Amino acid sequence: MELDPADMTPVVNRLKRAQGQLAAVTRMIEDGQDCKAVVTQLSAVSKALDRAGFAIIATSMEKCLTSPDQGLDKKELEKLFLSLA
């Protein structure tokens, strides 16, 4: 199933923010910053990536419900969902 770029704009924006956060984490490590601060920021990046993945899966599920002949089957969606768990 192909993703509609218009539907994915919020996901792309979230991924771009996560990319900036990850660059900040890298700088924090290179600058020798506090472990707690680094892990906190790394956790935020991880959550942002998870949310982007879940948004993609939710969009796919919605398309499957509205156009079952064009979407992924239940097993494929379950596999995608569990890959983020």
C-alpha positions as CSV (number, residue, x, y, z in Angstrom):
1,M,0.0,0.0,0.0
2,E,1.4,3.4,-1.0
3,L,1.3,6.3,1.4
4,D,-0.4,9.5,0.4
5,P,2.1,12.3,0.9
6,A,-0.7,14.7,1.9
7,D,-1.7,12.3,4.7
8,M,1.9,12.0,5.8
9,T,2.7,15.7,6.3
10,P,2.3,15.5,10.1
11,V,4.4,12.4,10.2
12,V,7.2,14.0,8.1
13,N,7.1,17.0,10.4
14,R,7.4,14.8,13.4
15,L,10.3,12.9,11.8
16,K,12.1,16.2,11.0
17,R,11.7,17.3,14.7
18,A,13.1,13.9,15.8
19,Q,16.0,14.3,13.4
20,G,16.8,17.7,15.1
21,Q,16.5,16.1,18.5
22,L,18.8,13.3,17.6
23,A,21.4,15.8,16.3
24,A,21.1,17.6,19.7
25,V,21.6,14.3,21.5
26,T,24.8,13.6,19.5
27,R,26.1,17.1,20.4
28,M,25.2,16.6,24.0
29,I,27.3,13.4,24.1
30,E,30.2,15.0,22.2
31,D,30.1,17.9,24.7
32,G,30.2,15.5,27.6
33,Q,26.8,16.6,29.1
34,D,25.1,14.9,32.0
35,C,23.9,11.3,31.5
36,K,20.4,12.0,32.7
37,A,19.9,14.9,30.3
38,V,21.2,12.8,27.4
39,V,19.0,9.8,28.2
40,T,15.9,12.1,28.6
41,Q,16.5,13.6,25.2
42,L,17.2,10.2,23.7
43,S,13.9,8.9,25.1
44,A,12.1,11.9,23.5
45,V,13.6,10.9,20.1
46,S,12.5,7.3,20.6
47,K,9.0,8.3,21.4
48,A,8.8,10.6,18.4
49,L,9.9,7.8,16.1
50,D,7.4,5.4,17.7
51,R,4.6,7.9,17.2
52,A,5.5,8.4,13.6
53,G,5.4,4.7,13.0
54,F,2.1,4.3,14.8
55,A,0.6,7.2,12.7
56,I,1.7,5.4,9.5
57,I,0.2,2.2,10.7
58,A,-3.1,4.0,11.7
59,T,-3.3,5.5,8.2
60,S,-2.8,2.1,6.7
61,M,-5.5,0.6,8.9
62,E,-7.9,3.4,7.9
63,K,-7.2,2.7,4.2
64,C,-7.7,-1.0,4.8
65,L,-11.1,-0.3,6.3
66,T,-12.3,2.0,3.5
67,S,-10.7,0.0,0.6
68,P,-10.0,-3.6,1.8
69,D,-9.0,-4.7,-1.7
70,Q,-6.1,-2.2,-1.8
71,G,-4.7,-2.5,1.7
72,L,-2.7,-4.9,3.8
73,D,-4.3,-7.9,5.3
74,K,-4.8,-8.3,9.0
75,K,-1.6,-10.4,9.5
76,E,0.6,-7.8,7.7
77,L,-0.9,-5.0,9.8
78,E,-0.4,-6.9,13.0
79,K,3.3,-7.6,12.0
80,L,3.8,-3.9,11.3
81,F,2.2,-2.9,14.6
82,L,4.2,-5.4,16.6
83,S,7.5,-4.3,15.0
84,L,7.1,-1.0,16.9
85,A,6.1,-2.6,20.2
